[in-house]
Amino acid sequence: MGLIAGRGLREARSVLTPGLFVFGLIMPLLGAGFGLVAGVLLGLSTGDVMLSMTLAASASYIAVPAAMRVALPEANPSIYLTLSLGITFPFNLTLGIPIYLAIATALTGG
């Protein structure tokens, strides 16, 4: 997947606008919000709410690229792979998970 994204990235630099990079950072936060609401409404524990937030914030790094190639063959893989592997994944690992844990702890009292 990385090779596909890298090769396509050279040719699609003009397509990767700052707005797409912002989307790669905002969308995980919106997904985490949905995971938070679902976890709290279900009465889950702090760890379960945090896990729900993390899963809802994550791009599907394995299944979706394969599904995208089949469902939308005209879609540019350098865009969706760059956003999921280059923006969303590092964001979730470095900042997202600690943020999700702090929010889950604050709202569930855990």
Secondary structure in CASP SS format (residue, H / E / C, confidence):
PFRMAT SS
TARGET T0000
AUTHOR 0000-0000-0000
METHOD secondary structure of the structure
MODEL  1
M C 1.00
G H 1.00
L H 1.00
I H 1.00
A H 1.00
G H 1.00
R H 1.00
G H 1.00
L H 1.00
R H 1.00
E H 1.00
A C 1.00
R C 1.00
S C 1.00
V C 1.00
L C 1.00
T C 1.00
P H 1.00
G H 1.00
L H 1.00
F H 1.00
V H 1.00
F H 1.00
G H 1.00
L H 1.00
I H 1.00
M H 1.00
P H 1.00
L H 1.00
L H 1.00
G H 1.00
A H 1.00
G H 1.00
F H 1.00
G H 1.00
L H 1.00
V H 1.00
A H 1.00
G H 1.00
V H 1.00
L H 1.00
L C 1.00
G C 1.00
L C 1.00
S C 1.00
T H 1.00
G H 1.00
D H 1.00
V H 1.00
M H 1.00
L H 1.00
S H 1.00
M H 1.00
T H 1.00
L H 1.00
A H 1.00
A H 1.00
S C 1.00
A C 1.00
S C 1.00
Y C 1.00
I C 1.00
A H 1.00
V H 1.00
P H 1.00
A H 1.00
A H 1.00
M H 1.00
R H 1.00
V H 1.00
A H 1.00
L C 1.00
P C 1.00
E C 1.00
A C 1.00
N C 1.00
P H 1.00
S H 1.00
I H 1.00
Y H 1.00
L H 1.00
T H 1.00
L H 1.00
S H 1.00
L H 1.00
G H 1.00
I H 1.00
T H 1.00
F H 1.00
P H 1.00
F H 1.00
N H 1.00
L H 1.00
T H 1.00
L H 1.00
G H 1.00
I H 1.00
P H 1.00
I H 1.00
Y H 1.00
L H 1.00
A H 1.00
I H 1.00
A H 1.00
T H 1.00
A H 1.00
L H 1.00
T H 1.00
G C 1.00
G C 1.00
END
